[in-house]
Amino acid sequence: MTEENTAEDAKPTRAQLLEEEGDIAADYLEEFLDLADLDGDIDIDVVDGRAQVAIVCDDDEAGGLDDLVGRDGRVLSALQELTRLAVQTSTGQRSWLMLDIDGFRSRRRDDLAAQADRAIERVQETGEAEAMAPMNSFERKVVHDQVAKAGLVSESEGEGDGRHVVIRPA
């Protein structure tokens, strides 16, 4: 076997593919920010087997990024889907990258974990199941992870915008 054949046969690792996703997403988002005439830096990372891309900004300039988050993170979710589509178009593979803007998802994750902890306490005290408010898939995952850590059981119920988490005793 020649060196040429081995180089051709070598497939990129999962980490390399995720880094490529992050790079493609960063290029897409930089162009988007330029078109929207918004300032922001792009941070790329790979966490828990998923590419994570964040648009960050100095506190003085962060006001323009609020519009990219939107009410309840709806614009952020839409921009994440567009970014995933840009990655998929480039790679031919479905992307599960996560996009955060100005720390919105990080703050939301902390808030949801606290809400889940309070619901978990109530379920443990009463022994009764508790349904949480409707959430998007990112938010439901945060709650499911928190419930699992507490040793209880949770499942998503409902459809569309009404999909929510129900926490039950183990």
N, C-alpha and C positions, 0 to 999 in steps of 0.2 A: 504494500500500500504506500502510496506517495504522500508527501506532506499536503499536497493539494487536496487529495481525497479526504484526509482526516479533517482538514479545515472545513470542507464542504459538509461533512457528516456531523460535525459538532453543532449541536442545537443550543440555542441560548437557554440559560437557566431561568427558572421562574422569577428570580430576583431581577435578572437583566430585562426580562419582558415587562415587569412592573415599572422598572426605571424608565424604560422606553415609553410606556403609557404616560408616566409623569412628565417626561420631556415633551411629548406630543401635546398633552393637555396644557402645559405651560406656554408653549408656542401659540396655541389657539387662544388662550386667555390673555396673553400679552397683546395679541392683535386686537382682541375684543376691547381691552382697556384703551388701546390707542384710538380705536374708532369712537369709543364713548367719551374720549378725552378725560379719562380718569387716571389718577395716580395710584400706583400700588405695586408692591413687589410680590413675586411669586416664590413660594417655598414649596419644595418637592420632598416627599419622604415616602418610605414604604413601611407600613405598620400593620401587623397582624395579617400578612399576606395580601395587602391591598394598597394600591397607590393612593397617596393622600397629597392633595395639592391645596395650598392655602394662598389667598390673596391677603396680604397684610399691608398696613399703612401706618405712618406716624400718626400720633393722636391728633395733631393739628389738621391733618389732611383726611382723616377718617370719615368725615361727613358725607362725602360722595359715595362711599362704599355702602352706606345705609340703604340707598336705593337698590343696590345689587342684592341685598339680603331680602328686602321687602317685608311685608306683614307676615308674621309667623314663619319667616324663612321661605316663603313661596317662590320668590324670584330666585333665591339661591338654589332651590331644588330644580327649577326650570333650567337655570344656567348649568347646573351639574349634569342634567340630562343632555343638554346640547354639547357639553364638553365630552361626555361619554360617547355621543354619536360621532364627534370629530375623531376621537381615538379609534372607534370601531371602523370608521371609513378608512383610516390610515393603516390599521393593522389587520383588518378583516376579522377581528375577534371581539366579542362582547367585553366591555370594560365595566368593572365594578368600583372604579375610583371614587374617592370621597373628596368633595370640594368644601372648603370652609372659607368664609369671608370675614375678615376682621375678628376672628375668634367667636363668631356667633354659635357655631356647632359645639365648641368646647363649653361655652357658658350654658347652652341648652342641655348638653349632656349632664353637667353638674346639677342643674335644676331638676331634670327628670329623675336623676338618681335619688335626690332628696325626696321628690314626690313619691317615688316607688318605695323608699324606705318607710315613709309614713303609712302608705297603704299596706305594706308588709306587716307593720306593727299592728294595724287594725285587724288584719286577717288572722294574725297569730293570737290576738286577744279574744276575738269573737268566734273564730273557727268558721266564719262565713266567707264566701267568695266575694271579691270586690272587683267591679269593672271600673277601669280608668277612662278618662276622656279619649275621644278619637285622636289618633296620631299617625304620622307618616311612618314608613318602614324603618328609617333611621331611629326615630324616637321609640318605636316598639322594641327594636333590638336592644336599646339601652335598658329599657324596663325588663325585658326577658333576662338579660344578663344579670341585673341586680337581683331579680327574684331567684334565679338559679343559685347565686352566691348565698342567699339566705336559706336555701334548702326547701323552698316552696315550689309550686308548679304554676306555670302561666301558659296561656295560649291566646292567640289572636282570634277575634271573632268579628263578624260584620263584614261589610263590603264597601269598597270605594272610600269616600271621605268619612264614612262611619266606622271604619275598621279601628278596633281598640283592643287593649289587653285586659284579660280577666285573670286575676291572681287568686289561686286556690290553695288551701292547706295541702301539705304533702300527703 
